[in-house]
Amino acid sequence: MKKIIILLVLVLTIGACDTGFDEMNIDPTKPAQIDPSAKFTYIQLHTAGEWYGSYLFYSVIQLMPNVQQINITHYHPIFTYKPGKNTHMFYEAQYKHSIKTLVDLKQQLSESTSATKDVDLAILDIQKVLTFSRITDLWGDIPYSEAGLGAIEGIRFPKFDTQSDIYNDMLTSLESAVATLNSGGSSSFGASDIIYGGDTGKWKKFANSLMLRLALRLVKVDDGNAQSWAQKAINGGVMQSNDDIAYIKMENHPNDQGPNVNQLTKCFTSRHPNQIKISKTFMDFMKDRNDPRVSVLCSTVDGNTDFALQEGQDINDFTRGEANSKPNINLFGGSGVTIYDAPFFFQTYAEVEFMLAEAAKRWGNIGDVEPHYKEGVRAAMQYLSLYGGVIDEAQINDYLINNPFDDANALQMINEQYWVATFGNGVETYSNWRRSGFPELTPMDLADGLTGGVIPRRFVYPGSEKLNNTDNVQEAINRLSGGDTNTSRVWWDSE
């Protein structure tokens, strides 16, 4: 009996000690959940790409040389045509940071009772389309519907959705987001939204402008659907001026890890001086037209922007040039000095006007082509003031007079200007070049031995996916005509 009493006392004692045990193990100095606004800022920053490992290797070393905006001698040009050379960094960083956080935030907002819930979710869906579109445009089929659900639903090995399904969902997501924003209401993101500061009107214009971009991606595979979505975007209201540009501005600090700061200045002016140059293809196009943007986009290594001194480097010239023989890159007003708070652009008003011009030319549904073309050129020159370079109205007018619009070559002229206007946004320049075929580029000589004489058309899947998500990535590879090579084509880039 005595033993039984002792056991009962022990049981009751242990049970009593357990009361409140869970509460005692909660650290009162740490939040149970991160504020949605902080997560949203994080997503926006990381959508641009990580600093050195990601942005440098996917845009500066691969994409901008592919479309012959720049020429690289620090990294031998073979890198540009070599499958998978460090391009995995962008893919892995996007899923690890942007998408994982985006999916987590959507779950958090969905469970919220906030009065701003619907508007916040609509804005997040627009951000989601921006983030995923940059990835699928480079690889094709990617994890989409099951991406980022490892912690939420235990999906460790997400399937690869087809690009056609991804595009359909992105377009309908934008349509739904616009409908929500049309119904009114405000966002809780405020200043944490480093693109638009929570301005729902600008987010709506951006959503429709993104819709127009995605619609035009479809012209080679489904012209009817492309026209339908383009008309819907235009009717909904796209960007109206440079005030609507979607961009983020970095902090004015040398340790800022913004992509343009560390790669489009440090690489070009201090990290590898004389080794990353303006391509002769790009420079010849600019100088043949006496383009005033040369003074903003280009300078010699010592910062001299004298038009006469600017000279591009041939794509087959692999020598590391002398100090002032060929221009270095300088996106920031011609000083040759690193400007740490330089912006990174996701979509500009100039791009939208060029797309409107193309839609008018293709389908004749929005009036005359030429006014949109001219407004695109004007906007593309004016927005460079955000880099610190000023091109005045007289220079713009002279350019348009001396380089008159030719309707017979409208698609070529529009997309060549798009190529210039998107300088620095490698994903968009490369995607639009593949879609439109302009400018007409001649591959490097070394392409004969590396890619069968063609410029790469996509990125190969990362080795990490092939190792960890073997069955799903193999299924995606099996759908690729030509297999997982950098000359295979994504769905919308049909021959």
Summary of the structure (lengths in Angstrom):
residues: 495
radius of gyration: 25.2
end to end distance: 89.4
largest distance: 108.8
contacts: 1693
relative contact order: 0.13
helix: 56%
strand: 5%
